[in-house]
Amino acid sequence: MWMVLTGITVHGQPKIACDSEGDESPACICWSETVSCQDADLTAVPSDIPPDTIVLKLSRNKISSLPKIVFGYLPQLSTLNLRYNKMSYIEAGAFDGLGGSLHELHLSINDLASLEEGVFRNLTSLEYLDLVDNKICTLSSGIFRGLTSLDHILLDGNRLSSLPADVFSDTPSLGTVHLARNRIKNPENVLPSLPPNITSLDLSGNGLGNLETAAFIGFPRLSTLRLKSNNISFLPQDVFLGLESLISLSLDHKSLVELTGNMFSNHPSLAILSLRNNEIATIEVGLFNRFPRLLFIDLQSNRLASLPPGTFANLSVLREIGLNDNKLESLDKDIFKDLRHLQTIRLEDNEIKRLPSGIFSEANLEDLLILNLHENDLTVIENGTFDNLPSIQSISLEENLLMTVDCGMVPSQNMSASLGYVKVTCTCQFKPLFDCPNFAWLGEKTLCVRTLPRSLALWQVPLLNEISPDSLACAVGLPA
């Protein structure tokens, strides 16, 4: 049953009451054990919320402070959302009375510059604490004392430069610590303060400098490490020594110029490696071979002009490779050989001039779904280039000035029954395709980009069999 909480002001404090008949301008809505007072222009916490409330949403208001025991009459409250307010002060004891019930507390996007010791006291059931995007400069040693169930703490987007040595000494369950977008220049100012059993750590966007060897040696259970958008230009030998449980490593948006094997240690569980937006120009032969469980490699937006043979060899479970926005001019014929479970290859925005014969058709790419070669320098697609891709759904070739196109450009129906489309920039060079014996299939699967405004959605782009050959204009630089 829906109930409306209507705002009434008593002695300057908003008082609300459930009104099953509704109101012209309701402040809150009740549904089951959930009360939502979002976007209600409230300046203080309403004082008559139903005592059996489990979820209370007070986000996007103008609440500036929380007095002591303000939620004390809500003994079953499990989730409290105070995001997007004007909160600058929380009195110690504000959450008294919620110790056995509160599991999630959201205080992000407020104006908190400090936290009074005792503000979170007795919250023994609290598992998730969100303090993202405030103005917190320092934390006292005992600020999280008694949070014995705390598993996630999010402190991203504050002004912290260091942590007290024992700030998490009373949080034995802590697994996830997010400290992105703070002012931590030296990892040694925070790493010794973290519990050794954490599983996820985010230090992105702090301006961290180069790391020391074995910088994370004290965290044997760490499975996710994010270090993107820092000032790291060099990784010393064995910088990640001891991280044998590591599953996901993000080193995006840095100034790394090369990848060598001695940067990495034994990471048998590594599945996600993201290195996008660096300055990487070379990759050591066999670098990735030591990660047999790798599922995802992202090398987007680097300076790679070539890849050594065997770069992805023996990565039998690899699902996705991102090589887009590099400077690749050519590819080794066997670069994708035997990657049977590979589903996505992203090669768009490179300078590839030619595809070696058999690079895809002889690579045993049984699970390949998406192949993107958009915006390269390809002028010829050999017949059969995309054959033997039984699972292929989309091939993107637009923004290539193809001068030679043949009937075998699109894989045949019996080889690629799952094909959705081959997307190309259609020019006058495509006129011979209209005479192909397989035009019924070829014309139905070829999407002609740029024959109509580029702002069109994909479903609005015409198929080759929907246009007239005489409407195909020649691109600049191509013969008519």
N, C-alpha and C positions, 0 to 999 in steps of 0.2 A: 504494500500500500504506500502510495506517495503522500508525504506530508510536507507542508511549507512552513519554514521558520520565518516569521515576520519580525522586522526590527522595531524595538520600542526603546526609547532612551529613558533611563532612570538614573538620576544623580550623575549624569555625564557618562554613564557606562551603558553600552548596548545590552539590552535584555531581549531574549528571543523566546518565542513559544511555538510549539508545533501547532499548526492550524490545518486541519484536514480539508477545510473548505477553500483554502488558497487565499491569495492576496494580490493586489495589483502590482506591488513592487516587492516581491519576496527577497529576503537577504540570504536564506539558506533553503536547501531542499533535503529532506530525509528520505532515505530508501533503505528498508531493512535496518541494519545496524550501521549504515553509512550516512554521515552528515556532510554535505558539501556547501560551504559558504565562500566559494571562490568568486573573485571579481565582484565583491559586494560592497566595496568602498568602506570596509570596517577599519576603525582605528584602534580597536581593542578586541580581545577575545570575548565572544558572546558568553553570557553567564548562565544560560538556561538550556544548555545542550542536553538532550536525553541521556540519562546516566548509563544506559546500556549501549552507548555508541562504541563501535569497534574501530571504525575508520573516520577520521576527522580531517577535512580538507579546508584549509584556510589560506590557500595561496592566492597571490595577486590581489592583496589588500594593502592597507596603509598602517599596519600594526607596527609600532616603533619599539615596544618593550614588552617583556613578560614579567609580571610580578610573581612573588612566591606562591606556590600551591595553586596556580591559576587553573590547573586541570585536575585538581585533587578530587573532584566529584565524579570523575570518569574512570572508575576502577577497572573497566574492561578494555580501555583504549589500547589498541595494538599498533595502529599506524597514524602518525601525526605529520601533516604536510603544511609547512609554513613558508614555502618557497615564494620568492618574488614579493617580499614585503619591504618595510623600511626599518627593519629591526636593527637597533644599535646597542641594545642592552638587554641582557637576560639575568634576572636576579637569581642568586644561588637558592636552590630549592624550588625553582619554577616548575619542575617536573615531579616534585614530591607527590607520592600517591600513585605513581605509575610504575613503580619498580618491578612489580611482578607481571605486568601486562604489556608494556610498550616494547615492540620489536623493531619498528622503523621510525626514525626521526629525520625529517627533511627540513634543513635550515638554509639551503643554498640561495644565492642571489639576494643577500641582505646587506646590511651595513655594519656587520660585527667587526670591530677592530681588536677586541680582546674577549676572553671568556673568563668569567669569575670562577675561581676554584670552588667546587661544590655544585656547579650548575647541573652536572649530570649525575649527582650522587644517587646511590641506591637503585640505579637503572640496571639491575642485574639481568634482565631479560633482553636488553637492547642488543640487536644484532647488526643493525645498519644505521650508520650515522653519516649524514650528508651535510657538509659545511662548505660546499663548492662556491666559488665566486663571492667571497666576503672580503674583508680587509685585515684579516688576522696577521699580526706581525710576530707575535710570540705565543708560546704555549707554556703554562706552568707545569711543573713536574707531576703534580697530582691531578691534573685536569680530567684524566680518563680513569682515575682510581675507582675500582669497584665494577667496571664494565666487563665482567667476567665472561659474558656471552658474545661480546662484540666480535664480529667476523669481517665486516666491511667498514672502512673509514675513508671518506672522500674529502680531501683537503685541497683539491685543485683550485687554482685561480686565487690564491691568497698572497701574502707578502712574507712568507716564512723564508729565512735564510739558514736556519739550523733548528735542531730539536733537542730538548733536554735529554740527558743520557737515560733517564728512567721513565720517560713519559709513557711508555707502553708496558711498563713492568707488571701491571696488574690486568693485562688483557691476554690471557693465555689462549683464547680461541681466535685471535686475530689472524686472518688469512690474506686480506686484500688491503693494500695501502696505496692510495693515489695522492701524489704530491706534485702533479704536473702544474706548470705555469705559476711557479713560485719564484723565489730569488736565490735558489740553492746553487751556488757556484762550485762548491767543493762537495763531492758525495760523502766525504768523511765527516761532514757536519750533520749527516742524517743516518747513514748506514749503521753506525754502532748503536743507534737508539732503537732500531727495528728488531722485533722478535725473530729468532732464527727460523721459526716454522712458517713464516709467511709464504704464500703461494703466488701472489700477484703484486707487482710493484711497478708504478708508473712515475718516472722522473722526467717526463717530456717537457720541453719548453722552459727549461730553467737556466739556460746559458752555461751548462756544465762544460768544463774543459776536458782535456784528454784524461782518460782513466788509467789507473795503475794496474799492473799485473795482478790477477786474482782478486779484482775489486769486490766481487760478490761471493767470496769463498765461504762466508758464514751462513749461506742460505740454501741448504741442500734440497729443500722442497720447492724452491721457486720454479714455477712452471710458465709464468708470463712476465716478461720484462720489456718495458717500453722506455726507450731512450731517445725518441725522435725530437727534432727541432732543438738540438743543443749545439755546442760549438766544438764537437768532437771531430777532428780531422784525421786522427790516427788511432788505431787500436793496437795496443802492445801485445806481445806474445802471451797467450793463455789468459787474456783479460777476463774470460768467462769460466775460468777453472773452477771446478766444483759444482757447476750447475748441471748435474746429471739428470735432473727431472725437467729440464727446460723443454717446453713445448712450443712457445711462441716468443719470437724475438723481433722487436721493431727498432730499426736504426735509421728511420726515414729522416729526411730534411736535415742532413748534416753536410760535412765537407769531405767525406771519405773519398779518396782518389783510387784506391786499389783494394782488392780482397786477396788475402793470402791465407794459407792453411794454418799458420801458427797463431792467427788471431783466435781460432776456435779450439776448444778442447774436446772432450768426449761428451757429446750430447745425443745419445742414442734415441731420445724421444722427440727431438726437434721436428715439428710438423709445419710451422709457419715461419718464414724468414722474409721480412720486409725491409728492403734497402732502397726504396724509391727516393727520388729527389736528392741524390748525392752528386759527386763528381767522378764516379767510378769509370775508369777507362780500361782497366785490365782485371781479369779474373784468373787466378792461378789454376792451372790444369788439375782436375780432380778435387777441387775445393769442396764441391757439394756431395761428392761420393761418400763422405763420412757421415752423412745424414740419411740413412736408409729409409726413414719413415717420413721424409719430407713430402708434404702435400701441396704446398703453395710457396712459390718463389716470386717476389715482386722486385724487379729491377727497373721499373719505369723511371723515366726522366733522369738518365745518367748520360755518360759520354762514351758508351760502348760502340766501337767501330767494327769489332769482330768478336767472335766467341771461339775459344780454342776447341778443337775436336774433343768430344767426350765430356763436354761441360755438364751435361745432364745424364751421363751414363749411370746405369744401375739404380736409378731412382724409380723403382718399379711401381710405387704407389702414388707418384706425383699426379696431381689433379689440375693444376693451373700454373702457367708461366706468363709473367708480365714483362715483356721486353719493349713495350711501346715507348715512343718519345726518346729514342737513342739516336745513334749515328750509324747504325748497321748498314753496310753496303752490300754484303754478301753473307751467305750462310753455308756451313758445311752440309753436305748431302745427308749425313747421318746424325745431325745434331739432335733430332727428335726420335731417333731409332729405338724401337721397342718400348716406348712409353705407353704401354697398352691401356693404362687407366687415365691418361691425360684427357681432360675434357675441354680446356680452354687454352688457346695460344693467342697472345696479343702481340702483334708485330706492327701495329699502326704507327704512323708518324716516324718512319725511319727513312733510309735512303737506298733501300734494296732495289737493285736494278734487274736482277734475274733470279729466278727460283731454280735450283739445280734439279735435274730430272730425277724423279723418284723421292724427293725430299719428304713428301707427304704420302704418296701412293705406295711407297715401299717401306714405310716406317712402322707398320703394324699398329697404327693408331686406332684401335678398335672402338674406343669410347669417346673419340673426339667429337664434340658438339659444336664448338664455336671457334672459327678461325678468322682473325681480323688482320688484313693487310692494307687497310685503308691508308691513303696518302703516303705512298712510297713512290719509287721511280720506275715501276714496272712498265715495260712496253710490250712484252709478249707473255702470254700464258700458253704453255704447251698443252696439246691434247693429252688428257689423262692425268694432268697434274693433281687433280682432286679426286681421282678414282680410289677405290678401296678404303673409303672412309664410311663404313656402314652406319655410323650413328650421327653423321654430320647434319646439323640443322641450319647453320648460317655461315656464309663465306662473304666477307666484306672486301671489295676491291675498288670501291669508289675513290676518286681523286688520284687514279693512276692513268696516265695517258697511253692506253693500250693501242698500239698500232697494228698488231696482228691478233685477230681473234678467230678461232675455229669452232667447228661444231662440237668438239670435245672439251670446250672450256668448262661447261657445266657437267658434273658427273652424271652418268646415266642412271635411269630410274632403277634398274635392277641392282645397281651397286649402292645407291644412296636413296632408298625409298623414304627415309626420314627427312630429306632435305626440305627446308622451308624456303630459302632463297639464296641466290648469289647476287649481291648488291654491287652495281658497277656505275660508272659515269658513262652513260651512253653517248657516243659520238657517231659520225658518219661511218666510222670504221666497223660498226656493228651491222651494217646493211647486209653483208653476205650471210649472216646468221638466219635471215628470213627464208633462205633457200635450203637450210639444213634438213635432212630427212627426219631428224628428231626435234623439229621446231615445236611441235605440240608440247613436249616436255620442257625443252630449253626456254621457250618463250614464256611458259607459265611460271618458271622458277627464276627468271632474271628480272630484278628490280632496276629500273632506269632512273637513277638519281640525276637531278639537274635538268630534266626535261621540263619540269615545272618548278615553281619557287621552292627553295631549299627548306623553308620553314614548315613545309608540309609534314604531317605525321607519317610514320612508316606505312600505315595502311592506306594513305592517300597517294603514295608514290606509285606511278603506273608500272605495270609489267610490260616486258618487251612486246608481248603479243597483243597489247592494248593500244599500241601506237603505230603510226605509219612510218615505214622506212624513210619516206621523203621528209619527215619532220626532224630527222636526226641531223643536227648541225655539226660541222667540223670544228673541233677545238683549235685554238690558235697554235700553229706549229705543226698541225697534222695535215697531210694532203687530202684533198677531196676525193 
